[in-house]
Amino acid sequence: MKLKPFSLFLILMIFLQINSCSKKIKIDLPAPPYRVVLFSAMNPADSITASLSIVHQLEEAFEYQYDDSPLLSQSYITLYENNQLVDTLFYDGIALKFLSSYYPEEGKTYKLVAHVPDEEPAEGSTRIPASPGAIILSARFTTNNNYTGSLLELNFQIPVQPDEPDYFLIRAYNFNPQTYKEPLNLYAPEIGEDYSRLNYFILKGEDLDNTRKFALYYQVWGVDFATDTLSIEISRLTESAYKYMLTKNANYGAEGFISTTDRENIYSNVQNGYGTVMSYHTQIINMTYPPN
Protein backbone atom coordinates (compact mmCIF):
# COMPACT_ATOMS: atom_id res chain seq x y z
CA MET A 1 0.00 0.00 0.00
CA LYS A 2 1.35 3.38 -0.99
CA LEU A 3 1.32 6.23 1.49
CA LYS A 4 -0.17 9.49 0.34
CA PRO A 5 2.11 12.56 0.36
CA PHE A 6 0.17 14.00 3.31
CA SER A 7 0.71 10.80 5.34
CA LEU A 8 4.43 10.90 4.63
CA PHE A 9 4.54 14.54 5.67
CA LEU A 10 2.66 13.75 8.91
CA ILE A 11 5.02 10.88 9.83
CA LEU A 12 8.05 13.09 9.16
CA MET A 13 6.66 15.87 11.38
CA ILE A 14 5.98 13.44 14.22
CA PHE A 15 9.53 12.05 13.96
CA LEU A 16 11.05 15.55 14.02
CA GLN A 17 8.85 16.55 16.95
CA ILE A 18 9.93 13.53 19.03
CA ASN A 19 13.62 14.15 18.36
CA SER A 20 13.35 17.86 19.03
CA CYS A 21 11.99 17.10 22.51
CA SER A 22 14.94 14.98 23.61
CA LYS A 23 18.16 16.56 24.85
CA LYS A 24 20.92 15.67 27.27
CA ILE A 25 20.63 17.16 30.72
CA LYS A 26 23.78 17.41 32.84
CA ILE A 27 23.18 16.49 36.48
CA ASP A 28 25.79 17.36 39.11
CA LEU A 29 25.63 14.49 41.57
CA PRO A 30 26.84 15.22 45.10
CA ALA A 31 30.37 14.04 45.80
CA PRO A 32 30.69 10.91 47.92
CA PRO A 33 31.34 11.67 51.57
CA TYR A 34 34.77 12.09 53.01
CA ARG A 35 36.00 9.46 55.44
CA VAL A 36 38.16 10.26 58.41
CA VAL A 37 41.19 8.02 58.95
CA LEU A 38 42.69 8.38 62.44
CA PHE A 39 45.91 6.72 63.58
CA SER A 40 47.89 6.89 66.81
CA ALA A 41 50.38 4.57 68.52
CA MET A 42 50.97 5.66 72.11
CA ASN A 43 53.70 4.65 74.51
CA PRO A 44 54.88 6.11 77.85
CA ALA A 45 58.28 7.13 76.43
CA ASP A 46 56.88 9.68 73.96
CA SER A 47 54.35 12.47 73.93
CA ILE A 48 51.10 11.67 72.17
CA THR A 49 50.83 12.31 68.44
CA ALA A 50 48.17 11.41 65.89
CA SER A 51 47.83 11.27 62.12
CA LEU A 52 44.61 12.31 60.44
CA SER A 53 43.59 11.88 56.81
CA ILE A 54 40.43 12.75 54.97
CA VAL A 55 39.86 10.29 52.14
CA HIS A 56 37.65 11.00 49.16
CA GLN A 57 36.07 8.08 47.30
CA LEU A 58 36.23 8.28 43.52
CA GLU A 59 34.00 6.60 40.93
CA GLU A 60 35.48 3.15 41.40
CA ALA A 61 34.66 1.57 44.74
CA PHE A 62 38.26 0.54 45.29
CA GLU A 63 39.84 3.85 44.29
CA TYR A 64 40.57 6.64 46.76
CA GLN A 65 42.63 9.79 47.02
CA TYR A 66 43.76 12.05 49.84
CA ASP A 67 42.44 15.57 50.12
CA ASP A 68 44.06 16.68 53.33
CA SER A 69 45.33 20.21 52.88
CA PRO A 70 42.07 22.23 52.94
CA LEU A 71 40.62 20.46 55.96
CA LEU A 72 43.48 19.47 58.27
CA SER A 73 44.19 23.05 59.29
CA GLN A 74 40.51 23.41 60.21
CA SER A 75 40.42 20.13 62.15
CA TYR A 76 41.45 19.33 65.70
CA ILE A 77 41.66 16.31 68.00
CA THR A 78 40.59 16.25 71.62
CA LEU A 79 42.47 14.01 74.05
CA TYR A 80 40.83 12.39 77.08
CA GLU A 81 42.57 10.60 79.94
CA ASN A 82 40.22 8.30 81.84
CA ASN A 83 37.30 10.24 80.27
CA GLN A 84 38.66 13.61 81.39
CA LEU A 85 39.60 16.18 78.73
CA VAL A 86 43.32 16.91 79.11
CA ASP A 87 44.50 18.42 75.81
CA THR A 88 43.59 19.53 72.30
CA LEU A 89 45.83 18.61 69.38
CA PHE A 90 46.24 20.84 66.32
CA TYR A 91 47.85 20.12 62.99
CA ASP A 92 51.57 20.84 62.61
CA GLY A 93 52.36 21.42 58.94
CA ILE A 94 56.05 20.64 59.43
CA ALA A 95 55.65 17.40 61.37
CA LEU A 96 52.54 16.56 59.29
CA LYS A 97 50.87 15.31 62.47
CA PHE A 98 48.65 16.48 65.28
CA LEU A 99 50.93 17.09 68.27
CA SER A 100 50.54 17.09 72.03
CA SER A 101 53.02 17.66 74.85
CA TYR A 102 51.09 15.16 76.98
CA TYR A 103 52.77 11.87 77.94
CA PRO A 104 50.55 8.82 78.49
CA GLU A 105 50.90 6.82 81.71
CA GLU A 106 50.82 3.08 82.28
CA GLY A 107 47.40 1.74 83.28
CA LYS A 108 45.43 4.77 82.09
CA THR A 109 42.98 4.88 79.18
CA TYR A 110 43.28 7.53 76.47
CA LYS A 111 40.68 8.50 73.92
CA LEU A 112 41.20 10.59 70.80
CA VAL A 113 38.24 12.34 69.14
CA ALA A 114 38.90 13.81 65.69
CA HIS A 115 36.79 16.83 64.75
CA VAL A 116 36.68 17.45 61.00
CA PRO A 117 34.35 20.02 59.36
CA ASP A 118 31.10 18.47 58.08
CA GLU A 119 32.00 15.04 59.47
CA GLU A 120 30.83 13.04 62.44
CA PRO A 121 33.53 12.99 65.15
CA ALA A 122 35.72 9.92 64.73
CA GLU A 123 37.13 8.39 67.90
CA GLY A 124 39.31 5.59 69.20
CA SER A 125 40.71 4.67 72.59
CA THR A 126 43.45 2.57 74.15
CA ARG A 127 44.77 1.60 77.58
CA ILE A 128 48.54 1.86 78.13
CA PRO A 129 49.85 -1.62 79.03
CA ALA A 130 52.51 -2.53 81.59
CA SER A 131 56.16 -3.12 80.74
CA PRO A 132 56.84 -6.72 79.65
CA GLY A 133 59.29 -7.49 82.47
CA ALA A 134 61.17 -9.81 80.09
CA ILE A 135 64.39 -11.59 80.95
CA ILE A 136 67.17 -12.64 78.57
CA LEU A 137 68.35 -15.96 79.95
CA SER A 138 71.31 -16.47 77.65
CA ALA A 139 72.97 -15.32 74.44
CA ARG A 140 75.38 -17.30 72.26
CA PHE A 141 76.60 -17.63 68.70
CA THR A 142 75.68 -20.97 67.14
CA THR A 143 77.73 -20.30 63.99
CA ASN A 144 80.68 -17.94 63.66
CA ASN A 145 81.42 -16.02 60.49
CA ASN A 146 81.54 -12.26 60.71
CA TYR A 147 81.56 -11.82 56.93
CA THR A 148 78.74 -14.06 55.74
CA GLY A 149 76.73 -13.75 58.94
CA SER A 150 76.91 -15.46 62.31
CA LEU A 151 73.78 -16.88 63.88
CA LEU A 152 73.04 -15.39 67.29
CA GLU A 153 70.72 -17.27 69.66
CA LEU A 154 68.84 -15.29 72.31
CA ASN A 155 66.81 -17.11 74.96
CA PHE A 156 63.95 -15.13 76.46
CA GLN A 157 61.46 -15.53 79.27
CA ILE A 158 58.41 -13.29 79.65
CA PRO A 159 56.48 -13.72 82.91
CA VAL A 160 52.69 -13.74 83.06
CA GLN A 161 51.15 -10.50 84.29
CA PRO A 162 47.45 -10.86 85.14
CA ASP A 163 45.04 -8.36 83.59
CA GLU A 164 47.64 -7.26 81.06
CA PRO A 165 47.51 -7.96 77.30
CA ASP A 166 49.64 -10.98 76.40
CA TYR A 167 51.00 -9.82 73.03
CA PHE A 168 54.59 -8.86 72.30
CA LEU A 169 56.80 -7.42 69.61
CA ILE A 170 60.57 -8.01 69.75
CA ARG A 171 63.32 -6.18 67.86
CA ALA A 172 67.09 -6.51 68.07
CA TYR A 173 69.65 -3.94 66.92
CA ASN A 174 73.37 -3.70 66.43
CA PHE A 175 74.10 -0.44 68.24
CA ASN A 176 77.08 1.91 68.07
CA PRO A 177 76.55 4.94 70.33
CA GLN A 178 78.57 7.19 68.01
CA THR A 179 77.31 6.31 64.57
CA TYR A 180 74.40 3.94 63.96
CA LYS A 181 71.60 1.67 65.09
CA GLU A 182 70.97 -1.14 62.61
CA PRO A 183 68.16 -3.70 62.95
CA LEU A 184 69.26 -7.33 62.92
CA ASN A 185 67.60 -9.72 60.50
CA LEU A 186 65.51 -12.32 62.25
CA TYR A 187 65.51 -16.05 61.68
CA ALA A 188 63.23 -18.21 63.84
CA PRO A 189 63.83 -21.89 62.99
CA GLU A 190 62.12 -23.21 66.10
CA ILE A 191 58.75 -22.30 64.63
CA GLY A 192 59.67 -23.56 61.17
CA GLU A 193 59.52 -20.25 59.33
CA ASP A 194 62.13 -17.95 57.85
CA TYR A 195 61.60 -14.38 59.07
CA SER A 196 64.83 -13.02 57.62
CA ARG A 197 62.90 -10.35 55.72
CA LEU A 198 61.50 -9.03 58.99
CA ASN A 199 63.31 -7.03 61.61
CA TYR A 200 60.74 -7.75 64.29
CA PHE A 201 58.94 -10.74 65.74
CA ILE A 202 55.30 -10.76 66.91
CA LEU A 203 54.42 -13.15 69.68
CA LYS A 204 51.18 -14.18 71.41
CA GLY A 205 51.61 -15.41 74.99
CA GLU A 206 49.20 -18.32 74.61
CA ASP A 207 51.54 -19.84 72.02
CA LEU A 208 54.23 -20.29 74.70
CA ASP A 209 54.51 -23.27 77.00
CA ASN A 210 54.15 -23.03 80.79
CA THR A 211 57.77 -21.95 81.27
CA ARG A 212 57.20 -18.91 79.05
CA LYS A 213 60.68 -19.50 77.62
CA PHE A 214 61.53 -19.26 73.91
CA ALA A 215 64.49 -18.66 71.60
CA LEU A 216 64.97 -16.29 68.68
CA TYR A 217 67.83 -16.34 66.20
CA TYR A 218 69.42 -13.36 64.46
CA GLN A 219 71.83 -13.07 61.58
CA VAL A 220 74.78 -10.89 62.56
CA TRP A 221 77.61 -9.71 60.31
CA GLY A 222 79.97 -6.75 60.02
CA VAL A 223 79.99 -6.16 63.77
CA ASP A 224 82.85 -4.40 65.53
CA PHE A 225 82.86 -6.33 68.79
CA ALA A 226 85.17 -3.77 70.37
CA THR A 227 82.65 -0.92 70.13
CA ASP A 228 79.23 -2.27 69.12
CA THR A 229 76.61 -3.50 71.57
CA LEU A 230 73.42 -5.50 71.26
CA SER A 231 70.17 -3.65 71.95
CA ILE A 232 66.93 -5.63 72.38
CA GLU A 233 63.52 -3.98 72.50
CA ILE A 234 60.59 -6.00 73.88
CA SER A 235 57.22 -4.27 73.60
CA ARG A 236 53.98 -5.34 75.22
CA LEU A 237 51.19 -4.64 72.72
CA THR A 238 47.53 -4.00 73.27
CA GLU A 239 45.21 -6.37 71.42
CA SER A 240 44.46 -3.59 68.91
CA ALA A 241 48.19 -3.13 68.22
CA TYR A 242 48.64 -6.88 67.81
CA LYS A 243 45.77 -7.15 65.31
CA TYR A 244 46.97 -4.08 63.44
CA MET A 245 50.49 -5.51 63.08
CA LEU A 246 49.21 -8.89 61.91
CA THR A 247 46.92 -7.46 59.24
CA LYS A 248 49.57 -4.94 58.17
CA ASN A 249 52.09 -7.75 57.69
CA ALA A 250 49.58 -9.93 55.86
CA ASN A 251 48.84 -7.20 53.33
CA TYR A 252 52.06 -5.25 52.99
CA GLY A 253 54.96 -7.01 54.68
CA ALA A 254 57.20 -5.67 57.41
CA GLU A 255 58.35 -2.51 55.71
CA GLY A 256 55.36 -1.76 53.49
CA PHE A 257 53.12 1.27 53.79
CA ILE A 258 49.38 0.88 54.10
CA SER A 259 47.73 1.88 50.86
CA THR A 260 44.53 3.86 51.19
CA THR A 261 43.02 1.76 48.42
CA ASP A 262 43.16 -1.38 50.56
CA ARG A 263 42.67 0.07 54.01
CA GLU A 264 39.61 -2.12 54.67
CA ASN A 265 42.02 -5.05 54.95
CA ILE A 266 43.78 -3.45 57.93
CA TYR A 267 42.39 -3.79 61.46
CA SER A 268 40.43 -0.75 62.62
CA ASN A 269 38.99 0.24 66.00
CA VAL A 270 37.91 3.80 65.13
CA GLN A 271 34.23 4.71 65.35
CA ASN A 272 32.67 6.93 62.65
CA GLY A 273 35.79 6.57 60.54
CA TYR A 274 38.67 4.27 59.98
CA GLY A 275 42.13 3.66 61.45
CA THR A 276 43.71 2.39 64.64
CA VAL A 277 44.29 3.94 68.05
CA MET A 278 46.62 1.62 69.93
CA SER A 279 49.42 1.55 72.49
CA TYR A 280 52.47 -0.38 73.61
CA HIS A 281 55.08 -0.33 76.37
CA THR A 282 58.71 -0.99 75.47
CA GLN A 283 61.45 -2.49 77.61
CA ILE A 284 65.02 -1.97 76.35
CA ILE A 285 67.87 -4.34 77.26
CA ASN A 286 71.40 -3.35 76.20
CA MET A 287 74.15 -5.94 76.45
CA THR A 288 77.57 -6.85 75.05
CA TYR A 289 77.83 -9.53 72.43
CA PRO A 290 78.79 -13.00 73.62
CA PRO A 291 82.20 -14.34 72.50
CA ASN A 292 82.24 -14.96 68.76
Sequence and secondary structure as in RCSB ss.txt:
>XXXX:A:sequence
MKLKPFSLFLILMIFLQINSCSKKIKIDLPAPPYRVVLFSAMNPADSITASLSIVHQLEEAFEYQYDDSPLLSQS
YITLYENNQLVDTLFYDGIALKFLSSYYPEEGKTYKLVAHVPDEEPAEGSTRIPASPGAIILSARFTTNNNYTGS
LLELNFQIPVQPDEPDYFLIRAYNFNPQTYKEPLNLYAPEIGEDYSRLNYFILKGEDLDNTRKFALYYQVWGVDF
ATDTLSIEISRLTESAYKYMLTKNANYGAEGFISTTDRENIYSNVQNGYGTVMSYHTQIINMTYPPN
>XXXX:A:secstr
    HHHHHHHHHHHHHHHHT            EEEEEEEEE TTS  EEEEEEEEE SSTT EEE  HHHHTT 
EEEEEETTEEEEEEEEETTTTEEE      TT EEEEEEE TTS  EEEEEE       EEEEEEEEE  TTT E
EEEEEEE    TTS  EEEEEEEEEETTTEEEE EEEBGGGTB  TT S EEEEGGGS TT EEEEEEEE S  T
TT EEEEEEEEE HHHHHHHHHHHHHH SS    GGGGGGS    BTSEEEEEEEEEEEEEE     
